[in-house]
Amino acid sequence: MILVLTSLETTAALARAFAACVADSPVLPPVLLRGPLGAGKTTFIRELVQALPGSENAEVSSPSFNLLNLYPTTPPVGHFDLYRTEGREFDPDLEETLFAPDHFCLLEWAEYLPGDYMPDSRIDMLWTVNGDNRIVRLSAHGPEAQTILDCVEKAASIQPD
């Protein structure tokens, strides 16, 4: 699915659709976000977290310096940022935390995740910038991920391109 996000409101609409679809899902495949600085990845995550129950206790910011923020939402969200790991050896202990079943994993800068650590079940989001618009290419890997994306497509008020 390819979406053109023309404003902050369309980004928020996509995030709200994701929140609605994961709120009741028994299995939450990680969402791996790729794209340049300023593409909208952190904005999307902030809007998604704020749309979940419990968000009033979550201060959403990019975890660039500490790699991880955990938000006390329902479901709990693990917001990871691998930007500062570029060129470093990947810590295998991080994999256990990244994809732990006790939280919904949102992973920014997934391009820095070594291929050996790529989860089989996941949703990939590739963000690009075209003028004032954000182009988001979403793909599902695995049946649980496809179920979430099918739900998002129905729930989002944004029409696929």
MODELLER restraints for C-alpha pairs under 7 A, 6 or more apart:
rsr = mdl.restraints
at = mdl.atoms
rsr.add(forms.Gaussian(group=physical.xy_distance, feature=features.Distance(at['CA:1:A'], at['CA:137:A']), mean=5.83, stdev=0.5))
rsr.add(forms.Gaussian(group=physical.xy_distance, feature=features.Distance(at['CA:1:A'], at['CA:138:A']), mean=5.20, stdev=0.5))
rsr.add(forms.Gaussian(group=physical.xy_distance, feature=features.Distance(at['CA:1:A'], at['CA:139:A']), mean=6.55, stdev=0.5))
rsr.add(forms.Gaussian(group=physical.xy_distance, feature=features.Distance(at['CA:1:A'], at['CA:160:A']), mean=6.16, stdev=0.5))
rsr.add(forms.Gaussian(group=physical.xy_distance, feature=features.Distance(at['CA:2:A'], at['CA:136:A']), mean=5.64, stdev=0.5))
rsr.add(forms.Gaussian(group=physical.xy_distance, feature=features.Distance(at['CA:2:A'], at['CA:137:A']), mean=4.45, stdev=0.5))
rsr.add(forms.Gaussian(group=physical.xy_distance, feature=features.Distance(at['CA:2:A'], at['CA:138:A']), mean=6.24, stdev=0.5))
rsr.add(forms.Gaussian(group=physical.xy_distance, feature=features.Distance(at['CA:2:A'], at['CA:160:A']), mean=5.39, stdev=0.5))
rsr.add(forms.Gaussian(group=physical.xy_distance, feature=features.Distance(at['CA:2:A'], at['CA:161:A']), mean=5.49, stdev=0.5))
rsr.add(forms.Gaussian(group=physical.xy_distance, feature=features.Distance(at['CA:3:A'], at['CA:135:A']), mean=5.78, stdev=0.5))
rsr.add(forms.Gaussian(group=physical.xy_distance, feature=features.Distance(at['CA:3:A'], at['CA:136:A']), mean=5.18, stdev=0.5))
rsr.add(forms.Gaussian(group=physical.xy_distance, feature=features.Distance(at['CA:3:A'], at['CA:137:A']), mean=6.51, stdev=0.5))
rsr.add(forms.Gaussian(group=physical.xy_distance, feature=features.Distance(at['CA:3:A'], at['CA:159:A']), mean=6.78, stdev=0.5))
rsr.add(forms.Gaussian(group=physical.xy_distance, feature=features.Distance(at['CA:3:A'], at['CA:160:A']), mean=4.80, stdev=0.5))
rsr.add(forms.Gaussian(group=physical.xy_distance, feature=features.Distance(at['CA:3:A'], at['CA:161:A']), mean=5.52, stdev=0.5))
rsr.add(forms.Gaussian(group=physical.xy_distance, feature=features.Distance(at['CA:4:A'], at['CA:133:A']), mean=6.54, stdev=0.5))
rsr.add(forms.Gaussian(group=physical.xy_distance, feature=features.Distance(at['CA:4:A'], at['CA:134:A']), mean=5.81, stdev=0.5))
rsr.add(forms.Gaussian(group=physical.xy_distance, feature=features.Distance(at['CA:4:A'], at['CA:135:A']), mean=4.66, stdev=0.5))
rsr.add(forms.Gaussian(group=physical.xy_distance, feature=features.Distance(at['CA:4:A'], at['CA:136:A']), mean=6.45, stdev=0.5))
rsr.add(forms.Gaussian(group=physical.xy_distance, feature=features.Distance(at['CA:4:A'], at['CA:161:A']), mean=6.63, stdev=0.5))
rsr.add(forms.Gaussian(group=physical.xy_distance, feature=features.Distance(at['CA:5:A'], at['CA:11:A']), mean=5.89, stdev=0.5))
rsr.add(forms.Gaussian(group=physical.xy_distance, feature=features.Distance(at['CA:5:A'], at['CA:133:A']), mean=5.62, stdev=0.5))
rsr.add(forms.Gaussian(group=physical.xy_distance, feature=features.Distance(at['CA:5:A'], at['CA:134:A']), mean=4.95, stdev=0.5))
rsr.add(forms.Gaussian(group=physical.xy_distance, feature=features.Distance(at['CA:5:A'], at['CA:135:A']), mean=6.17, stdev=0.5))
rsr.add(forms.Gaussian(group=physical.xy_distance, feature=features.Distance(at['CA:6:A'], at['CA:132:A']), mean=6.79, stdev=0.5))
rsr.add(forms.Gaussian(group=physical.xy_distance, feature=features.Distance(at['CA:6:A'], at['CA:133:A']), mean=4.71, stdev=0.5))
rsr.add(forms.Gaussian(group=physical.xy_distance, feature=features.Distance(at['CA:6:A'], at['CA:134:A']), mean=6.53, stdev=0.5))
rsr.add(forms.Gaussian(group=physical.xy_distance, feature=features.Distance(at['CA:7:A'], at['CA:133:A']), mean=6.98, stdev=0.5))
rsr.add(forms.Gaussian(group=physical.xy_distance, feature=features.Distance(at['CA:10:A'], at['CA:158:A']), mean=6.88, stdev=0.5))
rsr.add(forms.Gaussian(group=physical.xy_distance, feature=features.Distance(at['CA:11:A'], at['CA:44:A']), mean=6.03, stdev=0.5))
rsr.add(forms.Gaussian(group=physical.xy_distance, feature=features.Distance(at['CA:12:A'], at['CA:44:A']), mean=6.52, stdev=0.5))
rsr.add(forms.Gaussian(group=physical.xy_distance, feature=features.Distance(at['CA:12:A'], at['CA:47:A']), mean=5.51, stdev=0.5))
rsr.add(forms.Gaussian(group=physical.xy_distance, feature=features.Distance(at['CA:13:A'], at['CA:156:A']), mean=6.27, stdev=0.5))
rsr.add(forms.Gaussian(group=physical.xy_distance, feature=features.Distance(at['CA:13:A'], at['CA:157:A']), mean=6.65, stdev=0.5))
rsr.add(forms.Gaussian(group=physical.xy_distance, feature=features.Distance(at['CA:14:A'], at['CA:156:A']), mean=5.60, stdev=0.5))
rsr.add(forms.Gaussian(group=physical.xy_distance, feature=features.Distance(at['CA:15:A'], at['CA:44:A']), mean=5.74, stdev=0.5))
rsr.add(forms.Gaussian(group=physical.xy_distance, feature=features.Distance(at['CA:15:A'], at['CA:47:A']), mean=5.62, stdev=0.5))
rsr.add(forms.Gaussian(group=physical.xy_distance, feature=features.Distance(at['CA:15:A'], at['CA:48:A']), mean=4.39, stdev=0.5))
rsr.add(forms.Gaussian(group=physical.xy_distance, feature=features.Distance(at['CA:16:A'], at['CA:48:A']), mean=5.72, stdev=0.5))
rsr.add(forms.Gaussian(group=physical.xy_distance, feature=features.Distance(at['CA:16:A'], at['CA:51:A']), mean=5.70, stdev=0.5))
rsr.add(forms.Gaussian(group=physical.xy_distance, feature=features.Distance(at['CA:17:A'], at['CA:152:A']), mean=5.30, stdev=0.5))
rsr.add(forms.Gaussian(group=physical.xy_distance, feature=features.Distance(at['CA:17:A'], at['CA:155:A']), mean=5.20, stdev=0.5))
rsr.add(forms.Gaussian(group=physical.xy_distance, feature=features.Distance(at['CA:17:A'], at['CA:156:A']), mean=5.12, stdev=0.5))
rsr.add(forms.Gaussian(group=physical.xy_distance, feature=features.Distance(at['CA:18:A'], at['CA:48:A']), mean=6.78, stdev=0.5))
rsr.add(forms.Gaussian(group=physical.xy_distance, feature=features.Distance(at['CA:18:A'], at['CA:152:A']), mean=5.62, stdev=0.5))
rsr.add(forms.Gaussian(group=physical.xy_distance, feature=features.Distance(at['CA:19:A'], at['CA:48:A']), mean=5.60, stdev=0.5))
rsr.add(forms.Gaussian(group=physical.xy_distance, feature=features.Distance(at['CA:19:A'], at['CA:51:A']), mean=5.98, stdev=0.5))
rsr.add(forms.Gaussian(group=physical.xy_distance, feature=features.Distance(at['CA:19:A'], at['CA:52:A']), mean=5.87, stdev=0.5))
rsr.add(forms.Gaussian(group=physical.xy_distance, feature=features.Distance(at['CA:21:A'], at['CA:148:A']), mean=6.06, stdev=0.5))
rsr.add(forms.Gaussian(group=physical.xy_distance, feature=features.Distance(at['CA:21:A'], at['CA:151:A']), mean=5.90, stdev=0.5))
rsr.add(forms.Gaussian(group=physical.xy_distance, feature=features.Distance(at['CA:21:A'], at['CA:152:A']), mean=6.28, stdev=0.5))
rsr.add(forms.Gaussian(group=physical.xy_distance, feature=features.Distance(at['CA:22:A'], at['CA:28:A']), mean=6.72, stdev=0.5))
rsr.add(forms.Gaussian(group=physical.xy_distance, feature=features.Distance(at['CA:22:A'], at['CA:148:A']), mean=6.93, stdev=0.5))
rsr.add(forms.Gaussian(group=physical.xy_distance, feature=features.Distance(at['CA:23:A'], at['CA:74:A']), mean=6.74, stdev=0.5))
rsr.add(forms.Gaussian(group=physical.xy_distance, feature=features.Distance(at['CA:23:A'], at['CA:75:A']), mean=6.28, stdev=0.5))
rsr.add(forms.Gaussian(group=physical.xy_distance, feature=features.Distance(at['CA:27:A'], at['CA:144:A']), mean=6.59, stdev=0.5))
rsr.add(forms.Gaussian(group=physical.xy_distance, feature=features.Distance(at['CA:28:A'], at['CA:104:A']), mean=5.84, stdev=0.5))
rsr.add(forms.Gaussian(group=physical.xy_distance, feature=features.Distance(at['CA:29:A'], at['CA:121:A']), mean=5.76, stdev=0.5))
rsr.add(forms.Gaussian(group=physical.xy_distance, feature=features.Distance(at['CA:29:A'], at['CA:122:A']), mean=4.84, stdev=0.5))
rsr.add(forms.Gaussian(group=physical.xy_distance, feature=features.Distance(at['CA:29:A'], at['CA:123:A']), mean=6.72, stdev=0.5))
rsr.add(forms.Gaussian(group=physical.xy_distance, feature=features.Distance(at['CA:29:A'], at['CA:144:A']), mean=6.67, stdev=0.5))
rsr.add(forms.Gaussian(group=physical.xy_distance, feature=features.Distance(at['CA:29:A'], at['CA:145:A']), mean=5.76, stdev=0.5))
rsr.add(forms.Gaussian(group=physical.xy_distance, feature=features.Distance(at['CA:30:A'], at['CA:104:A']), mean=6.36, stdev=0.5))
rsr.add(forms.Gaussian(group=physical.xy_distance, feature=features.Distance(at['CA:30:A'], at['CA:105:A']), mean=4.68, stdev=0.5))
rsr.add(forms.Gaussian(group=physical.xy_distance, feature=features.Distance(at['CA:30:A'], at['CA:106:A']), mean=6.00, stdev=0.5))
rsr.add(forms.Gaussian(group=physical.xy_distance, feature=features.Distance(at['CA:30:A'], at['CA:122:A']), mean=5.02, stdev=0.5))
rsr.add(forms.Gaussian(group=physical.xy_distance, feature=features.Distance(at['CA:30:A'], at['CA:123:A']), mean=6.26, stdev=0.5))
rsr.add(forms.Gaussian(group=physical.xy_distance, feature=features.Distance(at['CA:31:A'], at['CA:105:A']), mean=6.26, stdev=0.5))
rsr.add(forms.Gaussian(group=physical.xy_distance, feature=features.Distance(at['CA:31:A'], at['CA:106:A']), mean=4.97, stdev=0.5))
rsr.add(forms.Gaussian(group=physical.xy_distance, feature=features.Distance(at['CA:31:A'], at['CA:107:A']), mean=6.15, stdev=0.5))
rsr.add(forms.Gaussian(group=physical.xy_distance, feature=features.Distance(at['CA:31:A'], at['CA:122:A']), mean=5.88, stdev=0.5))
rsr.add(forms.Gaussian(group=physical.xy_distance, feature=features.Distance(at['CA:31:A'], at['CA:123:A']), mean=4.69, stdev=0.5))
rsr.add(forms.Gaussian(group=physical.xy_distance, feature=features.Distance(at['CA:31:A'], at['CA:124:A']), mean=5.93, stdev=0.5))
rsr.add(forms.Gaussian(group=physical.xy_distance, feature=features.Distance(at['CA:32:A'], at['CA:106:A']), mean=6.24, stdev=0.5))
rsr.add(forms.Gaussian(group=physical.xy_distance, feature=features.Distance(at['CA:32:A'], at['CA:107:A']), mean=4.87, stdev=0.5))
rsr.add(forms.Gaussian(group=physical.xy_distance, feature=features.Distance(at['CA:32:A'], at['CA:108:A']), mean=6.33, stdev=0.5))
rsr.add(forms.Gaussian(group=physical.xy_distance, feature=features.Distance(at['CA:32:A'], at['CA:110:A']), mean=5.45, stdev=0.5))
rsr.add(forms.Gaussian(group=physical.xy_distance, feature=features.Distance(at['CA:32:A'], at['CA:123:A']), mean=6.14, stdev=0.5))
rsr.add(forms.Gaussian(group=physical.xy_distance, feature=features.Distance(at['CA:32:A'], at['CA:124:A']), mean=4.94, stdev=0.5))
rsr.add(forms.Gaussian(group=physical.xy_distance, feature=features.Distance(at['CA:32:A'], at['CA:125:A']), mean=6.04, stdev=0.5))
rsr.add(forms.Gaussian(group=physical.xy_distance, feature=features.Distance(at['CA:33:A'], at['CA:41:A']), mean=6.69, stdev=0.5))
rsr.add(forms.Gaussian(group=physical.xy_distance, feature=features.Distance(at['CA:33:A'], at['CA:107:A']), mean=5.89, stdev=0.5))
rsr.add(forms.Gaussian(group=physical.xy_distance, feature=features.Distance(at['CA:33:A'], at['CA:108:A']), mean=4.87, stdev=0.5))
rsr.add(forms.Gaussian(group=physical.xy_distance, feature=features.Distance(at['CA:33:A'], at['CA:109:A']), mean=6.03, stdev=0.5))
rsr.add(forms.Gaussian(group=physical.xy_distance, feature=features.Distance(at['CA:33:A'], at['CA:110:A']), mean=5.68, stdev=0.5))
rsr.add(forms.Gaussian(group=physical.xy_distance, feature=features.Distance(at['CA:33:A'], at['CA:124:A']), mean=6.18, stdev=0.5))
rsr.add(forms.Gaussian(group=physical.xy_distance, feature=features.Distance(at['CA:33:A'], at['CA:125:A']), mean=4.77, stdev=0.5))
rsr.add(forms.Gaussian(group=physical.xy_distance, feature=features.Distance(at['CA:33:A'], at['CA:126:A']), mean=6.02, stdev=0.5))
rsr.add(forms.Gaussian(group=physical.xy_distance, feature=features.Distance(at['CA:34:A'], at['CA:108:A']), mean=6.37, stdev=0.5))
rsr.add(forms.Gaussian(group=physical.xy_distance, feature=features.Distance(at['CA:34:A'], at['CA:109:A']), mean=5.14, stdev=0.5))
rsr.add(forms.Gaussian(group=physical.xy_distance, feature=features.Distance(at['CA:34:A'], at['CA:110:A']), mean=5.50, stdev=0.5))
rsr.add(forms.Gaussian(group=physical.xy_distance, feature=features.Distance(at['CA:34:A'], at['CA:111:A']), mean=5.98, stdev=0.5))
rsr.add(forms.Gaussian(group=physical.xy_distance, feature=features.Distance(at['CA:34:A'], at['CA:125:A']), mean=6.22, stdev=0.5))
rsr.add(forms.Gaussian(group=physical.xy_distance, feature=features.Distance(at['CA:34:A'], at['CA:126:A']), mean=4.89, stdev=0.5))
rsr.add(forms.Gaussian(group=physical.xy_distance, feature=features.Distance(at['CA:34:A'], at['CA:127:A']), mean=6.00, stdev=0.5))
rsr.add(forms.Gaussian(group=physical.xy_distance, feature=features.Distance(at['CA:35:A'], at['CA:126:A']), mean=5.81, stdev=0.5))
rsr.add(forms.Gaussian(group=physical.xy_distance, feature=features.Distance(at['CA:35:A'], at['CA:127:A']), mean=4.66, stdev=0.5))
rsr.add(forms.Gaussian(group=physical.xy_distance, feature=features.Distance(at['CA:35:A'], at['CA:128:A']), mean=5.91, stdev=0.5))
rsr.add(forms.Gaussian(group=physical.xy_distance, feature=features.Distance(at['CA:36:A'], at['CA:128:A']), mean=6.97, stdev=0.5))
rsr.add(forms.Gaussian(group=physical.xy_distance, feature=features.Distance(at['CA:39:A'], at['CA:127:A']), mean=5.96, stdev=0.5))
rsr.add(forms.Gaussian(group=physical.xy_distance, feature=features.Distance(at['CA:39:A'], at['CA:128:A']), mean=5.98, stdev=0.5))
rsr.add(forms.Gaussian(group=physical.xy_distance, feature=features.Distance(at['CA:39:A'], at['CA:129:A']), mean=5.82, stdev=0.5))
rsr.add(forms.Gaussian(group=physical.xy_distance, feature=features.Distance(at['CA:39:A'], at['CA:134:A']), mean=6.50, stdev=0.5))
rsr.add(forms.Gaussian(group=physical.xy_distance, feature=features.Distance(at['CA:41:A'], at['CA:108:A']), mean=6.93, stdev=0.5))
rsr.add(forms.Gaussian(group=physical.xy_distance, feature=features.Distance(at['CA:42:A'], at['CA:62:A']), mean=6.37, stdev=0.5))
rsr.add(forms.Gaussian(group=physical.xy_distance, feature=features.Distance(at['CA:46:A'], at['CA:60:A']), mean=5.56, stdev=0.5))
rsr.add(forms.Gaussian(group=physical.xy_distance, feature=features.Distance(at['CA:49:A'], at['CA:55:A']), mean=6.19, stdev=0.5))
rsr.add(forms.Gaussian(group=physical.xy_distance, feature=features.Distance(at['CA:52:A'], at['CA:73:A']), mean=6.03, stdev=0.5))
rsr.add(forms.Gaussian(group=physical.xy_distance, feature=features.Distance(at['CA:52:A'], at['CA:74:A']), mean=6.19, stdev=0.5))
rsr.add(forms.Gaussian(group=physical.xy_distance, feature=features.Distance(at['CA:53:A'], at['CA:73:A']), mean=5.54, stdev=0.5))
rsr.add(forms.Gaussian(group=physical.xy_distance, feature=features.Distance(at['CA:53:A'], at['CA:74:A']), mean=5.35, stdev=0.5))
rsr.add(forms.Gaussian(group=physical.xy_distance, feature=features.Distance(at['CA:54:A'], at['CA:72:A']), mean=6.14, stdev=0.5))
rsr.add(forms.Gaussian(group=physical.xy_distance, feature=features.Distance(at['CA:54:A'], at['CA:73:A']), mean=4.27, stdev=0.5))
rsr.add(forms.Gaussian(group=physical.xy_distance, feature=features.Distance(at['CA:54:A'], at['CA:74:A']), mean=6.18, stdev=0.5))
rsr.add(forms.Gaussian(group=physical.xy_distance, feature=features.Distance(at['CA:55:A'], at['CA:73:A']), mean=5.44, stdev=0.5))
rsr.add(forms.Gaussian(group=physical.xy_distance, feature=features.Distance(at['CA:57:A'], at['CA:72:A']), mean=6.64, stdev=0.5))
rsr.add(forms.Gaussian(group=physical.xy_distance, feature=features.Distance(at['CA:58:A'], at['CA:71:A']), mean=5.40, stdev=0.5))
rsr.add(forms.Gaussian(group=physical.xy_distance, feature=features.Distance(at['CA:58:A'], at['CA:72:A']), mean=6.34, stdev=0.5))
rsr.add(forms.Gaussian(group=physical.xy_distance, feature=features.Distance(at['CA:63:A'], at['CA:69:A']), mean=5.81, stdev=0.5))
rsr.add(forms.Gaussian(group=physical.xy_distance, feature=features.Distance(at['CA:63:A'], at['CA:80:A']), mean=6.41, stdev=0.5))
rsr.add(forms.Gaussian(group=physical.xy_distance, feature=features.Distance(at['CA:63:A'], at['CA:81:A']), mean=5.68, stdev=0.5))
rsr.add(forms.Gaussian(group=physical.xy_distance, feature=features.Distance(at['CA:64:A'], at['CA:81:A']), mean=5.48, stdev=0.5))
rsr.add(forms.Gaussian(group=physical.xy_distance, feature=features.Distance(at['CA:64:A'], at['CA:83:A']), mean=6.46, stdev=0.5))
rsr.add(forms.Gaussian(group=physical.xy_distance, feature=features.Distance(at['CA:64:A'], at['CA:84:A']), mean=6.59, stdev=0.5))
rsr.add(forms.Gaussian(group=physical.xy_distance, feature=features.Distance(at['CA:67:A'], at['CA:80:A']), mean=5.40, stdev=0.5))
rsr.add(forms.Gaussian(group=physical.xy_distance, feature=features.Distance(at['CA:67:A'], at['CA:81:A']), mean=5.00, stdev=0.5))
rsr.add(forms.Gaussian(group=physical.xy_distance, feature=features.Distance(at['CA:67:A'], at['CA:82:A']), mean=6.23, stdev=0.5))
rsr.add(forms.Gaussian(group=physical.xy_distance, feature=features.Distance(at['CA:68:A'], at['CA:78:A']), mean=6.73, stdev=0.5))
rsr.add(forms.Gaussian(group=physical.xy_distance, feature=features.Distance(at['CA:68:A'], at['CA:79:A']), mean=5.57, stdev=0.5))
rsr.add(forms.Gaussian(group=physical.xy_distance, feature=features.Distance(at['CA:68:A'], at['CA:80:A']), mean=4.49, stdev=0.5))
rsr.add(forms.Gaussian(group=physical.xy_distance, feature=features.Distance(at['CA:68:A'], at['CA:81:A']), mean=6.49, stdev=0.5))
rsr.add(forms.Gaussian(group=physical.xy_distance, feature=features.Distance(at['CA:69:A'], at['CA:78:A']), mean=5.94, stdev=0.5))
rsr.add(forms.Gaussian(group=physical.xy_distance, feature=features.Distance(at['CA:69:A'], at['CA:79:A']), mean=5.10, stdev=0.5))
rsr.add(forms.Gaussian(group=physical.xy_distance, feature=features.Distance(at['CA:69:A'], at['CA:80:A']), mean=6.55, stdev=0.5))
rsr.add(forms.Gaussian(group=physical.xy_distance, feature=features.Distance(at['CA:70:A'], at['CA:77:A']), mean=5.72, stdev=0.5))
rsr.add(forms.Gaussian(group=physical.xy_distance, feature=features.Distance(at['CA:70:A'], at['CA:78:A']), mean=4.63, stdev=0.5))
rsr.add(forms.Gaussian(group=physical.xy_distance, feature=features.Distance(at['CA:70:A'], at['CA:79:A']), mean=6.19, stdev=0.5))
rsr.add(forms.Gaussian(group=physical.xy_distance, feature=features.Distance(at['CA:71:A'], at['CA:77:A']), mean=5.16, stdev=0.5))
rsr.add(forms.Gaussian(group=physical.xy_distance, feature=features.Distance(at['CA:71:A'], at['CA:78:A']), mean=6.56, stdev=0.5))
rsr.add(forms.Gaussian(group=physical.xy_distance, feature=features.Distance(at['CA:75:A'], at['CA:103:A']), mean=6.50, stdev=0.5))
rsr.add(forms.Gaussian(group=physical.xy_distance, feature=features.Distance(at['CA:75:A'], at['CA:104:A']), mean=6.56, stdev=0.5))
rsr.add(forms.Gaussian(group=physical.xy_distance, feature=features.Distance(at['CA:76:A'], at['CA:103:A']), mean=4.82, stdev=0.5))
rsr.add(forms.Gaussian(group=physical.xy_distance, feature=features.Distance(at['CA:76:A'], at['CA:104:A']), mean=6.07, stdev=0.5))
rsr.add(forms.Gaussian(group=physical.xy_distance, feature=features.Distance(at['CA:77:A'], at['CA:103:A']), mean=5.15, stdev=0.5))
rsr.add(forms.Gaussian(group=physical.xy_distance, feature=features.Distance(at['CA:77:A'], at['CA:104:A']), mean=4.64, stdev=0.5))
rsr.add(forms.Gaussian(group=physical.xy_distance, feature=features.Distance(at['CA:77:A'], at['CA:105:A']), mean=6.03, stdev=0.5))
rsr.add(forms.Gaussian(group=physical.xy_distance, feature=features.Distance(at['CA:78:A'], at['CA:103:A']), mean=5.80, stdev=0.5))
rsr.add(forms.Gaussian(group=physical.xy_distance, feature=features.Distance(at['CA:78:A'], at['CA:104:A']), mean=5.84, stdev=0.5))
rsr.add(forms.Gaussian(group=physical.xy_distance, feature=features.Distance(at['CA:78:A'], at['CA:105:A']), mean=4.82, stdev=0.5))
rsr.add(forms.Gaussian(group=physical.xy_distance, feature=features.Distance(at['CA:78:A'], at['CA:106:A']), mean=6.12, stdev=0.5))
rsr.add(forms.Gaussian(group=physical.xy_distance, feature=features.Distance(at['CA:79:A'], at['CA:105:A']), mean=6.18, stdev=0.5))
rsr.add(forms.Gaussian(group=physical.xy_distance, feature=features.Distance(at['CA:79:A'], at['CA:106:A']), mean=4.93, stdev=0.5))
rsr.add(forms.Gaussian(group=physical.xy_distance, feature=features.Distance(at['CA:79:A'], at['CA:107:A']), mean=6.05, stdev=0.5))
rsr.add(forms.Gaussian(group=physical.xy_distance, feature=features.Distance(at['CA:80:A'], at['CA:106:A']), mean=6.14, stdev=0.5))
rsr.add(forms.Gaussian(group=physical.xy_distance, feature=features.Distance(at['CA:80:A'], at['CA:107:A']), mean=4.68, stdev=0.5))
rsr.add(forms.Gaussian(group=physical.xy_distance, feature=features.Distance(at['CA:80:A'], at['CA:108:A']), mean=6.01, stdev=0.5))
rsr.add(forms.Gaussian(group=physical.xy_distance, feature=features.Distance(at['CA:81:A'], at['CA:107:A']), mean=5.88, stdev=0.5))
rsr.add(forms.Gaussian(group=physical.xy_distance, feature=features.Distance(at['CA:81:A'], at['CA:108:A']), mean=4.68, stdev=0.5))
rsr.add(forms.Gaussian(group=physical.xy_distance, feature=features.Distance(at['CA:81:A'], at['CA:109:A']), mean=6.02, stdev=0.5))
rsr.add(forms.Gaussian(group=physical.xy_distance, feature=features.Distance(at['CA:82:A'], at['CA:108:A']), mean=6.32, stdev=0.5))
rsr.add(forms.Gaussian(group=physical.xy_distance, feature=features.Distance(at['CA:82:A'], at['CA:109:A']), mean=5.29, stdev=0.5))
rsr.add(forms.Gaussian(group=physical.xy_distance, feature=features.Distance(at['CA:82:A'], at['CA:110:A']), mean=6.72, stdev=0.5))
rsr.add(forms.Gaussian(group=physical.xy_distance, feature=features.Distance(at['CA:82:A'], at['CA:112:A']), mean=6.20, stdev=0.5))
rsr.add(forms.Gaussian(group=physical.xy_distance, feature=features.Distance(at['CA:83:A'], at['CA:109:A']), mean=5.55, stdev=0.5))
rsr.add(forms.Gaussian(group=physical.xy_distance, feature=features.Distance(at['CA:85:A'], at['CA:112:A']), mean=6.91, stdev=0.5))
rsr.add(forms.Gaussian(group=physical.xy_distance, feature=features.Distance(at['CA:86:A'], at['CA:112:A']), mean=5.85, stdev=0.5))
rsr.add(forms.Gaussian(group=physical.xy_distance, feature=features.Distance(at['CA:95:A'], at['CA:117:A']), mean=6.84, stdev=0.5))
rsr.add(forms.Gaussian(group=physical.xy_distance, feature=features.Distance(at['CA:98:A'], at['CA:105:A']), mean=6.57, stdev=0.5))
rsr.add(forms.Gaussian(group=physical.xy_distance, feature=features.Distance(at['CA:99:A'], at['CA:105:A']), mean=6.51, stdev=0.5))
rsr.add(forms.Gaussian(group=physical.xy_distance, feature=features.Distance(at['CA:120:A'], at['CA:141:A']), mean=6.52, stdev=0.5))
rsr.add(forms.Gaussian(group=physical.xy_distance, feature=features.Distance(at['CA:120:A'], at['CA:142:A']), mean=6.81, stdev=0.5))
rsr.add(forms.Gaussian(group=physical.xy_distance, feature=features.Distance(at['CA:121:A'], at['CA:141:A']), mean=5.09, stdev=0.5))
rsr.add(forms.Gaussian(group=physical.xy_distance, feature=features.Distance(at['CA:121:A'], at['CA:142:A']), mean=4.71, stdev=0.5))
rsr.add(forms.Gaussian(group=physical.xy_distance, feature=features.Distance(at['CA:121:A'], at['CA:145:A']), mean=6.33, stdev=0.5))
rsr.add(forms.Gaussian(group=physical.xy_distance, feature=features.Distance(at['CA:122:A'], at['CA:140:A']), mean=6.14, stdev=0.5))
rsr.add(forms.Gaussian(group=physical.xy_distance, feature=features.Distance(at['CA:122:A'], at['CA:141:A']), mean=5.21, stdev=0.5))
rsr.add(forms.Gaussian(group=physical.xy_distance, feature=features.Distance(at['CA:122:A'], at['CA:142:A']), mean=6.79, stdev=0.5))
rsr.add(forms.Gaussian(group=physical.xy_distance, feature=features.Distance(at['CA:122:A'], at['CA:145:A']), mean=5.65, stdev=0.5))
rsr.add(forms.Gaussian(group=physical.xy_distance, feature=features.Distance(at['CA:123:A'], at['CA:138:A']), mean=6.90, stdev=0.5))
rsr.add(forms.Gaussian(group=physical.xy_distance, feature=features.Distance(at['CA:123:A'], at['CA:139:A']), mean=5.74, stdev=0.5))
rsr.add(forms.Gaussian(group=physical.xy_distance, feature=features.Distance(at['CA:123:A'], at['CA:140:A']), mean=4.67, stdev=0.5))
rsr.add(forms.Gaussian(group=physical.xy_distance, feature=features.Distance(at['CA:123:A'], at['CA:141:A']), mean=6.18, stdev=0.5))
rsr.add(forms.Gaussian(group=physical.xy_distance, feature=features.Distance(at['CA:123:A'], at['CA:145:A']), mean=5.73, stdev=0.5))
rsr.add(forms.Gaussian(group=physical.xy_distance, feature=features.Distance(at['CA:124:A'], at['CA:138:A']), mean=5.58, stdev=0.5))
rsr.add(forms.Gaussian(group=physical.xy_distance, feature=features.Distance(at['CA:124:A'], at['CA:139:A']), mean=5.22, stdev=0.5))
rsr.add(forms.Gaussian(group=physical.xy_distance, feature=features.Distance(at['CA:124:A'], at['CA:140:A']), mean=6.45, stdev=0.5))
rsr.add(forms.Gaussian(group=physical.xy_distance, feature=features.Distance(at['CA:125:A'], at['CA:136:A']), mean=6.30, stdev=0.5))
rsr.add(forms.Gaussian(group=physical.xy_distance, feature=features.Distance(at['CA:125:A'], at['CA:137:A']), mean=5.57, stdev=0.5))
rsr.add(forms.Gaussian(group=physical.xy_distance, feature=features.Distance(at['CA:125:A'], at['CA:138:A']), mean=4.68, stdev=0.5))
rsr.add(forms.Gaussian(group=physical.xy_distance, feature=features.Distance(at['CA:125:A'], at['CA:139:A']), mean=6.78, stdev=0.5))
rsr.add(forms.Gaussian(group=physical.xy_distance, feature=features.Distance(at['CA:126:A'], at['CA:136:A']), mean=5.54, stdev=0.5))
rsr.add(forms.Gaussian(group=physical.xy_distance, feature=features.Distance(at['CA:126:A'], at['CA:137:A']), mean=5.07, stdev=0.5))
rsr.add(forms.Gaussian(group=physical.xy_distance, feature=features.Distance(at['CA:126:A'], at['CA:138:A']), mean=6.64, stdev=0.5))
rsr.add(forms.Gaussian(group=physical.xy_distance, feature=features.Distance(at['CA:127:A'], at['CA:134:A']), mean=6.68, stdev=0.5))
rsr.add(forms.Gaussian(group=physical.xy_distance, feature=features.Distance(at['CA:127:A'], at['CA:135:A']), mean=5.77, stdev=0.5))
rsr.add(forms.Gaussian(group=physical.xy_distance, feature=features.Distance(at['CA:127:A'], at['CA:136:A']), mean=4.71, stdev=0.5))
rsr.add(forms.Gaussian(group=physical.xy_distance, feature=features.Distance(at['CA:127:A'], at['CA:137:A']), mean=6.70, stdev=0.5))
rsr.add(forms.Gaussian(group=physical.xy_distance, feature=features.Distance(at['CA:128:A'], at['CA:134:A']), mean=5.76, stdev=0.5))
rsr.add(forms.Gaussian(group=physical.xy_distance, feature=features.Distance(at['CA:128:A'], at['CA:135:A']), mean=5.16, stdev=0.5))
rsr.add(forms.Gaussian(group=physical.xy_distance, feature=features.Distance(at['CA:128:A'], at['CA:136:A']), mean=6.56, stdev=0.5))
rsr.add(forms.Gaussian(group=physical.xy_distance, feature=features.Distance(at['CA:129:A'], at['CA:135:A']), mean=6.17, stdev=0.5))
rsr.add(forms.Gaussian(group=physical.xy_distance, feature=features.Distance(at['CA:140:A'], at['CA:146:A']), mean=5.04, stdev=0.5))
rsr.add(forms.Gaussian(group=physical.xy_distance, feature=features.Distance(at['CA:140:A'], at['CA:149:A']), mean=6.79, stdev=0.5))
